[in-house]
Every structure is written in structure tokens, then in C-alpha cells.
Amino acid sequence: MIMERPPMRYLFTFPSWAGAVTLTVLGLCAVLIAAPLAAQGRGGAMEEVVLALAIPPASQQATPVPEEERDHWRRVTIRPGDTLYDLFQRLDLGPVQVQQVLSAGRSARRLARLTPGEELELRIDDSGRLMELIYYPDARRVLRLVREGRRFRAESGERPMDVWLGQASAVIENSLFEAARQAGLSDRLTMELAEIFGWDIDFALDIRKGDRFSVLYEEFYRDGERIGEGHIVAAEFVNQGKTFRAVRYTTPDGRTDYYTPEGRSVRRAFLRTPVQFTRISSRFGRRFHPLLNRMRVHKGVDYAAPRGTPVRAAGDGKVIFRGRKGGYGKVVIIQHGQRYSTLYAHLNGFARGIRTGKRVRQGQTIGYVGSTGLATGPHLHYEFRVNGVHRNPLTVRLPQAAPLKKAYRDDFQRSARGLLAQLELLTRPTVAANRF
């Protein structure tokens, strides 16, 4: 169930130009207010809103109206397949102005990679010249480009909004996703919850009826209207009677991660499973090989997944092999320090830039699920080795990631104390309801 929202936790301050634009001329007020994202729809036809500011007759004007106030504002939603060139062509702005925008600096280059559903606000003068562009990369940030002669000046900032703590708590009856939806969590937050505790809980195999969770997460509001959600800031998951807790914390040097109440990282040096899978099709140990038609030791775990599913590096390391290897088909092997190595086989293909000698980070996509080599269908064959010896990826004890530095412990405890108290209050009703 969704618990009552607590008082506002924190409030950001932002530049005045990032919100609605209000112009008043002798009592005549023209207001441009951005409609909520939900009202625009995604992937549909481009929506354009043109507001021409009404200007009273000259005889009624006490002072001249600035030239820029005679411009037109347009608000557009990016369609699938759109580029900035396509958009500017539809608005009759021309390729020269595209180059002027993209040359405004590093932050403006993000406009070369627009995503369907994103929105732009553009101020265009009567001659068809772009004077100002406002772009929202996400729910929290804003980029503003302002014309200065033949160039644009780029300004970055945060969007004006209030950030509240949303709350959700539920007991699992059938599945995590069903319980989460009933509690009001989006699929994205549910996936984030699974990722936070994914080092300790196998969400495909370990979840049981009666498991429960409680979550505190960011909710973004503007002018009293909910416009989006952020990250989970604290969470508890009880799996088969064992309790796991995590708090989101950003260190003074800017690194953000999740930690236990004691300040230990919830992460491990390795992911337990390097792919989103539908089922385990073959486990570690002796088995009857379906293609070789004989008993054979299976030195890894097979994860059945649709062809093309991204395969992630289980940990930081260096690619020591990338290519074909007999019955393994297309393979990537990663060395993690001196003791550990991992192997990913039957890949359909390799991710861009993955080559022998390349250093990769935990969670980075290295390839895609396939059925190359001796395989009856698309799946990932995954091996985990310690000092060259194959170990069961499902049961091997994974080393901890580095804990929070001692210099940050006191600050973390101060930050976590209030969140853990709210989490405790949220957890109690769920536990009590589960007893009756």
C-alpha cells in the first residue's frame, strides 16, 4: 500500500528562466506554461503550441515593447527517428541554425542524440530565426541556448521542482512486480529495487510468498503537480525471513552508491547474474549434453533469454579473449585482477568497442545473447573461475566491494539516521498487517 506522504524533505532553488514565462504589458498578461509530460504522449505526432504575444496599439503603450517579446514560442515533442535536422526542417529553421546550436559547447552536443518523447521549447522571431531554445534532458535538468549574434550561449541548470519522499510497502503473494504495482511503484523503480539487493537475493529463484519490502523514493513536483520520480533513497527487503537494508548516499567527492546501515556497500565485486534471463536452462555439474549425446561436466550455468538480450560484465576487469572458441561459439573472457576470471559464451555478437585488451566496468554491456557454437537455442553460458578452477556461479561466495571510507562514516550516519527512522515507521504497519 502507499503510505501517507511525509512533509517536504528538501527543496531545490533554480534560475527563474527555467519555469513558466510571464509577460505583463499594461495589465495584459501573457503566460507560457509547459504542459506536463503525461499530457503530451510519446511517439505520436509532433505537437506544436504557438503563442503570439498580444501587443496593444502604440497609442496605448507607455513604453516600447522589447523586440524579443514579439517572437513566437513553440513547444515540440520528439518523434521516433527524429534528429535535430529533421525537427529544424519542419520548423523552417534551416541547417545553418542546426550547426549554430550544436556548436554552442559540450552541453549542446546532447541535442544531437534526441530521444522520442523529449521536449524542446523554441523562441523564433518573425523572420524565422531561432532566438532561444530550452531543452529538458530529464526531469531534473534543463539546458537553455540564447542567441548572441551568429552564435548561441549555453546555460545549464536544474529545473524548478519540489522533491518529496514517496513511500511504498507490500507483502509478496504471487510476484515482486505484481506486489510492487499494487503498492504504486513503477516498473523502473521495481527494477531499481531488484538491482539494489541483487547481490544478496536472486530475484528469479529466491523470492517466496510472504516476502516483503518497504521503499522510500524521490518524487518530483512542480506547481503542486507530480512530474516524475527519481531514485530509491532507502529500502528494506525481507527474503525468507532474512532482512536486508540499503540507504543511498553521495560521498563528498561525488560518488553515489547504496550502503547498509553500518556503511558497508551492498554491492559485490561481481554481479550474481550477468543477464536478465527467463529461466536457468542448465545448472553447474554433471549433465547429459543434448547435442553430444553423452554425460559431461557442465562447468557453468546456462541462462535462457531472448536472442539479443544484453550481456553485462560481471565485474571490473580486462578482456583477455574476444572471438570464436569451438563449441562455445562467440566468446568473451574477462580477467578480474589476479584470482578471478569470467567467461560468456554462445553470444550472438559483441558490443561495440569490446576487444582483447579492453578494460570494462561492472555492468557494462559486452555482448548479446545468441546460440552460436553447440547450442540448442538462445542462451548465455556463464563460467566463474577462481585461480583457474571452475566454481558454481550460483553459490560461489562473492567478494565484497570496497566499504565506505572512514572519513565519510559520520556524515553517512547523520544522513542515514532520518531515512532509516522513516523506513522503520513504514515497515511496522506491513509487519503488523501480516500477523493477522
N, C-alpha and C positions, 0 to 999 in steps of 0.2 A: 504494500500500500504506500501511497505517497503521504509523508508526514507534513505537518504544517510548516511552512517556510519560516525560518528564523528571521530576526531583524537583519537589515542590510549589513554585510560583513565588511566590504570595502568599496570605495567609490573612486573611480579614476577621474582626473581632470584632463581636458583636451582642448585643442585650439578651436576658436569659435567658428572658423570657416568649415569645419568638418560636419556640422549639423545642418539644420534647415536654414535656408537663406531668406531673410525677411527684409523687404524694402518698403519704406514708407515715404510717400511724396504728398505733402499737404493733406494728410488724412486718408490718402488712398494707399492701402496696404496690399502688396502682392507677396504671397508666401509660397515658396517652393519646398515641399516636404517630400522626402523619399518614402515611397510606399514600402511596407515590409516585404522581405524576400518571398515569404509564403504566398503573397498575393500575385507575384509575377509569374509563377510557374517556371518550369525548367524544360528546356529543349523545345519549346514551342516557337511561334513566330516572334520576331523581334518586336518589342513594344516600344513605341516612341511617344513621349509626352512632350508637347511643345507648348511652352507658356510664354507668350509675348507680354511684356510688362506694359500695362496701360499707362500712358503719359497724358496728363491734362493739357489743354491748349496753352500756348505760350503766354497768352494774356493772363492766365490764372497762376503761372509759375512765379514764385518769389525768387527762386534761384535756378540757374541752368541745371538740367538733369545730366549727370555724367554720361559720357558716350557709352561706357560699358553696360549701363543699365538698360540700353536699348537692344541688347543682344537677346538671343533665344537660348533657353536651356533645353537640352534633350536628354532623355534617360533611356538607355537601351540595355537589353538583356542579351548576352552572348548565346548564339545558337550552336548546335553541334557542327563542327567543321569550320567554324568562323575563325578568321585571322583578323589582325588589326587592319590589314589591307582591305579585306572584304567589307569590314564594318565602315571604314572611311569611304570606300567606293559607294556604298549605299547612301551615305550621307553627303556625297558630292564634295568630299574634302580633299581628295587627290593624294597621290603617292608622295609628293614633296612634304606634305604635312605629316605623313606617317614617319618619314625619316627624321623630321624635326623632333617629333615626340620621342622616338626610340633613341635619339642622340642626347636626351636630356640628362643622362647619367645612369649609373648602375641600377638604381631602383626602378628607372623607367623601362629597363630591358625586360622586366617581368611582363610587360604588356605584349611581348612577342609570343607569350605562351598562355594565351587566354583559355579559360575552361568554360564549357557550357554552363549556363546558369549564373555566371558572374555578371556584374552590372557596372556600367560606366555612366557618368553624368558629364555632359559636354555643353560648354557655352560657346555658341557660334554667332559671329556678328552678321550683319545684313549682307556683307559681301561674300559670305561663305568661308570666312577664315576662322579657324579654331582659336579661341582666346583662353580657354581654361578646360581642363579635364580632371575629373575626380574618379578614382578607381578604388574599389574595396577588395583587396586580396583575400580577406577573410572577415569574420565577424568582428575582429578587434582592431584591424589596421586600416589605414587609409593613405592613399598616395594622391597628391594634388600637383598638377602641372599648370603653370601660369605662363602665358606668352610674354616674352620680353624682346620685342623686335622680331628677328627671324629665329629666335631660339625660345626654348621653354626652360623655366626654372622648376626643379623638382623639390617638393616638400613632403616629408613622410611624418606620420603621426599616428595616434591611436584614436579610434572612433569614440565619440561621446556615448557612454553607456554606464549603467549601474551593474555591478556584479553581485549576485545573490548566491547563497548556498542552497541548492536544491537537495532534496532528501528522498531516498527510496529504500524500501526494505521488503523482503519477501522470503517465504519458505518454498522450496522447490518441490513440486508434486510430480511433474512429468519431465520438464526440461528446463535448462537455465534460461533459454531465450523466451519461453512461454512465461515463466515466472517474472522475468525482467520486464517484459512488455506489460504484464498486468500491474507491475509496480510503477510503470510510467517511464522506464528507461528506454532510450533509443537503441537501435541495433549497434550504433557506433560506440556508445558508452558500454554496452554489454560486451562488445569485443575488447574494449579497453580494460574492463574488469577481468576478463579471462587472461589478457596479456599480463596484467599486474601479478596475478597469482599463478601464472602458467608454469613457473619454475618449480612450484611445490605441488600443484594439482594438475592431473591430466584430465582436461575437461571433456575428453571423448570417452574415457574409461572409468574415471574415479567418481563421477557425480552420482549421488544416491538420493532417493526420495527422503525428504526431511532435512537435507542440507539447506542452509540459509545464508543470506547475505544482507549487508546494510551498506549504503553508499552515500557519501556527500560529494556533490559535484557542482561546478560553476554553471550558473545560468546568467545569460546576458539580457538586460532590459534597456530599452530606450524609450523615454517618454511614457513609462508605465507599461509598455508592450514587450513581451518576450520576443527576442530576435534571434536567439541561438543558444548554444551551450558550449562550454569549454571542456576542461578535463576533470577527471575524478581527483578530489583533493584528499580524501581519506576513505578507506573501505575496510570492511571485515567480511571474511568468508569462513563459514563453519562447514567443513567437509568430513563426513563420517566421524563426527564428534571432536575433530581437531580444529582449533581456531587459528586463523591467520589474519594479521592486521597489517595495513600499509598506510603510510602518510606521504603525500607529495611534498617535496622540499627542494627549493632552489638555493644552492650554496652562494656565498658572497661573490665567488668567482664566476657565477652564471651557469653552473651545471645543475640541471633538473633531473631528479630521479625519485623513485619510491623507496622508502625505508621502513623497517619495523620500528615499533615504539622505542626500541633500545638503540636505534641508529644503525642497524645492520642493513645492507642493501638487500632488497627482496630478490634481486637478480642472482643468477648463477653465471659462472664464466661461460656456460653453454646453454643453449635452448634445449629443452627436453625433446621437442619435436620440431624439425626444420620446415614443415609444410602443413598447410591446412588440409586435412585429409578426411575422407568419409568413413574409412574403417581400416583396421590393420588386417592386411590380407595374408601375411605370413610373419611368424614370430622368430625370435632368436633360438637356435638349437637345431637338432636333427629333424629332418623332414623329408617327405617324398617329393622329389623335384618333378613337376608336371611335364617338363619338356625333355629332361634327360632320362626320365622313367626309372629312377633309382633313388635310394636313400642317400642323403647328402647333408653335411652340416651347413646350416644356414647361418652365416656369420653376421647378419644384420637384421633389420626389421623392414618389412615392406609396408608402405602406406599407400593404399589405393586412393587415387584422386583424379579428377578430370584432366585430360591432356591440356597442357599449357598452364597449369597451376604453378605459381611462382615457388621456387625452392630457395630457402634462405640459408645463409651461412650460420652454422650453429654457434660459432664464436669468432672472436677476432683471430686473424691468422694470415698466412701466406699461401696462395695457390701453388702447389708443387706439381700438380698434373692437371691438364685440361685437354681432353681428346677422347679417342675411342680406345677401349680396353676389352677385347674379346667379347665374352658373353655379357659383360657389364654394359655394353653399348657405349653411349656417350657418358663420360665420367668427369667429375671434378673431385680432386683430393686436396684438402686443406691441412696444413701443419699448424698447430696451435702451440707455440713455444717448443720446449724440449720433449715433453711427455705425451702430448695428445695429438691425434690426427682424426679427421672425419672423411668419409667417402660418400659421394652422392652419385647413384648410377641409374641407367636406363633413361637418361634425360632426353627430352625432345630437342633441346637446343640450349645454348649458353647465353647468359645475359651479356649485354654489350659491355665491352671492356674487360671481361673476365679472361685472363690468360695466365700462363705459367709465370710465376714471379710476382703477380699482382697481390697487393695486400688488401684484405677485405675486413669489414667490420661486422660484428654480430648483427644478424637480422637483414643484412644486405642481400638482395636477390642475386643469385649466382647462376641460375638456370631455370628450366621449366620441365614439369613432369611430362614423361613420354613413355615409350615402350621399345626403345632401341635395344639391340642385343637380344639375349634369350629372355623374352618376356611375353606373357600371355595377354597382357593388357596394360594400359597406362598405370604406372605406379612409381613411387620413389623407393629405391633400395638404399637404405642408410646404414652405414657402419661407423662404430665408435671404437677407437683403439687407444689403449694406454700402454706406453712403452712398447708399441708394436703388437700388443696382444689384443685380440678382439674381445670386447665386452658388450653385454646386453644394453643397448641404448635406453631401454625402458626401466632398468633397475640400477644401472651404474650410479655410484654416488658422485654427483657433480660438484666441482669445487665452487666455493663462494666467490662472488665478485668482491672487489675492494670495499671495505666498510667506510662509513662517513669519517672524515678526518677529525681528530680530536679537537682541533681548533674550532670546528663548527658544531660540536656536540651541544654546547649550552644554547646557542641560537636555535638549533633544531628543536631542542626540548621545549623552549619557550613557544616556538611556532606550533609544535605538535600538540601541546597540552590542551589548548582550547578545542581543537578538532577532535581529539580523542574523547574529550568530555561530551561533545555533541554526538559523537558516534555511539558512545555508551548509552545516552538517552534514547537514541534511535533504536538501538538493539533491544532494550528492555521490553518494549511492547511486543516485539516479534517473538521473543522467548516466552513471555507470559502467555501470548495467544496460542503458542504451540503446545502449551501444557494442558490445555482444556480440550 
